[in-house]
């Protein structure tokens, strides 16, 4: 039997969207011959791990079901539960072996002649001889059964993906809001940094004047000291890279599904830049902003762990 695992159109249309790794889907379909129930649920996982629990009678279709699911699921630990009731299990047919019945009868006739006794065999007696009548189960049409199973799996899969997309959109909105807040923090650091240098120059000038009195200050020495200080606390490269990472993350959120790993890598790079800013800072205002920045990055990373 050749199994075709073609997905429904709506499943194909859902591929290029951000999805959460948590989801749930359920379907139940029945007809006069059988009933099947499919339940799917998933949680976060680094890779795609699918566990299927179903009756042994359907185990032949496990590989096909797994392949069907993997076409739409990139990551997550997915548990699939399938229950199946076959109303045709007791539908058997009676098979009459006419050749065997004739052979039985011919031997009985021969016995009657050999022993000179009357052949009193009746049809009811002959019917009870072994293998004259046998019961055979109806042959299962595997293609028809697969079509029934595939339909139920696709309905559950559709609902499963829809819940993932809905949760994914909520995650995306939350992450974008946090990224906008982080961008404001980076803007503040950029605005504040030059002010720190100016304040340091003013404090240094005041301190030198206090110590030297009317003695003229050597401006070149003062400028050199301020330049060394400015270079030490300079975070221009870090803020530029942070803005680039924030932009990159927003663009990635709009790309397609299966971007969780990429987003996690970007968040790691953002955290690295925030750590550098914090290590260079000797200004309380920037330190507080950098700490808040790291906190927001960590919150974003936590949310990213839920994205497929």
SVG drawing of the C-alpha trace seen along z (x, -y; Angstrom):
<svg xmlns="http://www.w3.org/2000/svg" viewBox="-31 -83 82 138">
<polyline fill="none" stroke="black" stroke-width="0.4" points="0.0,0.0 1.3,-3.5 0.5,-6.1 0.1,-9.7 0.7,-12.1 -0.6,-15.3 -1.5,-18.1 -4.6,-20.1 -4.4,-23.6 -4.8,-25.5 -1.9,-23.6 0.3,-24.7 -0.8,-28.3 0.2,-28.2 3.9,-27.3 5.3,-30.8 4.2,-32.3 5.8,-32.6 4.5,-29.7 4.8,-28.9 6.0,-25.4 3.0,-24.9 -0.2,-23.9 -3.2,-21.6 -5.5,-20.0 -8.3,-17.4 -10.5,-15.7 -13.1,-13.0 -14.8,-11.5 -17.0,-8.6 -19.1,-6.7 -21.1,-3.5 -18.0,-1.3 -15.5,-3.1 -14.7,-6.0 -11.3,-7.6 -10.2,-10.3 -6.9,-12.1 -5.4,-14.4 -2.2,-16.4 -0.4,-18.5 3.1,-19.9 5.6,-21.6 9.0,-23.2 11.9,-21.1 15.1,-21.8 14.3,-19.4 11.2,-17.8 10.3,-14.8 7.0,-13.1 5.5,-10.4 2.5,-8.5 0.3,-6.2 -2.3,-4.3 -3.8,-0.8 -1.6,2.0 -4.0,2.4 -3.0,-1.0 0.8,-0.6 1.3,0.0 0.5,-3.7 2.8,-5.1 5.6,-6.1 3.0,-7.8 1.5,-9.8 4.9,-10.8 5.9,-12.0 2.6,-13.9 3.2,-15.8 6.9,-16.6 5.8,-18.4 4.2,-21.1 6.1,-20.9 9.7,-22.1 10.4,-21.9 8.7,-20.8 7.9,-17.7 4.6,-16.5 2.4,-13.8 -0.2,-12.2 -3.0,-10.0 -5.1,-8.0 -8.1,-5.9 -9.9,-3.8 -13.2,-1.8 -13.9,0.6 -17.6,1.5 -16.8,4.1 -14.7,6.3 -17.6,8.7 -18.6,8.7 -17.5,12.0 -18.6,14.0 -19.4,17.7 -17.4,19.6 -18.7,22.9 -16.2,25.4 -18.2,27.4 -15.3,29.5 -14.5,30.6 -18.2,31.4 -18.3,33.5 -15.2,35.4 -16.7,36.1 -19.9,37.3 -18.1,39.5 -16.1,41.3 -19.3,41.8 -21.0,43.4 -17.9,45.6 -18.2,46.6 -21.9,47.4 -21.0,49.7 -18.0,51.3 -19.9,52.2 -23.3,52.7 -25.0,50.3 -27.4,47.5 -25.9,44.1 -28.1,42.0 -26.0,38.8 -28.0,35.6 -27.1,32.1 -27.1,30.9 -24.6,33.6 -22.4,33.0 -22.3,29.3 -20.7,30.0 -17.7,31.7 -14.4,29.8 -13.8,27.0 -17.0,27.4 -18.1,24.1 -15.6,21.5 -15.8,18.0 -13.6,15.4 -13.1,11.7 -13.9,9.1 -10.7,7.8 -9.6,4.4 -9.1,1.8 -5.8,0.2 -6.1,-2.7 -9.6,-3.5 -8.5,-3.1 -5.5,-5.4 -7.8,-8.0 -9.9,-7.9 -6.9,-8.2 -5.3,-11.0 -8.4,-13.0 -8.7,-12.8 -4.9,-13.6 -5.2,-16.6 -8.2,-18.1 -6.3,-17.8 -3.1,-19.1 -5.0,-22.1 -6.3,-23.0 -2.9,-22.3 -1.2,-24.7 -3.8,-27.4 -3.3,-27.4 0.5,-27.6 0.1,-30.5 -2.2,-32.3 0.2,-31.9 3.1,-32.8 1.5,-36.1 1.0,-36.9 4.7,-36.1 5.7,-38.3 3.7,-41.3 5.3,-40.9 8.8,-40.6 8.4,-43.6 7.1,-45.7 10.2,-44.7 12.5,-45.5 11.0,-49.0 11.6,-49.5 15.2,-48.3 15.7,-50.7 14.7,-53.6 17.2,-52.5 20.0,-52.4 19.0,-55.9 19.2,-57.1 22.7,-55.6 23.8,-57.3 22.5,-60.6 23.9,-60.3 27.4,-59.2 28.7,-62.6 27.2,-64.3 29.4,-62.0 32.5,-63.2 31.5,-66.8 30.8,-66.4 34.1,-64.6 36.0,-67.5 34.2,-70.0 34.8,-68.1 38.5,-67.6 38.9,-71.3 37.3,-72.2 39.5,-69.8 42.7,-71.1 41.7,-74.7 41.0,-73.8 44.4,-72.2 46.5,-74.7 44.6,-77.9 45.6,-80.7 48.2,-78.5 47.3,-78.2 46.1,-74.7 47.9,-73.0 45.0,-72.5 46.9,-69.8 47.3,-67.6 43.7,-68.2 42.6,-67.3 44.7,-64.1 43.2,-63.0 39.7,-63.7 40.4,-61.8 41.7,-58.8 38.6,-58.8 36.3,-59.2 37.9,-56.3 37.7,-54.1 33.9,-54.6 33.1,-54.8 30.2,-52.5 29.5,-53.7 30.3,-50.4 28.2,-48.5 25.1,-50.8 25.4,-50.6 25.6,-46.8 22.7,-46.7 20.5,-48.7 21.6,-46.5 20.6,-43.4 17.3,-44.8 16.5,-45.6 17.7,-42.1 15.4,-40.5 12.4,-42.4 13.1,-41.5 13.6,-37.8 10.2,-37.8 8.6,-38.8 10.5,-36.2 9.0,-32.8 8.6,-29.9 11.4,-27.8 13.3,-31.0 13.6,-30.2 17.3,-29.2 18.2,-32.3 16.4,-34.6 18.1,-32.9 21.5,-33.5 20.7,-37.2 19.5,-37.5 22.9,-36.1 24.7,-38.7 22.5,-41.5 23.3,-40.3 27.0,-40.3 26.8,-44.0 24.8,-44.9 27.4,-43.2 30.1,-45.3 28.2,-48.5 27.7,-47.6 31.4,-46.8 32.5,-50.2 29.9,-52.3 30.9,-54.3 27.8,-56.4 24.9,-55.5 22.2,-56.5 23.8,-54.4 24.4,-51.5 20.7,-51.4 19.6,-51.6 22.1,-48.8 20.8,-46.6 17.2,-47.2 18.4,-46.5 19.9,-43.1 16.7,-42.3 14.6,-43.0 17.0,-40.9 16.6,-38.0 12.8,-38.3 13.0,-38.3 15.2,-35.2 12.7,-33.4 10.0,-34.2 12.1,-33.1 12.4,-29.6 8.7,-29.2 9.1,-29.9 9.4,-27.1"/>
</svg>
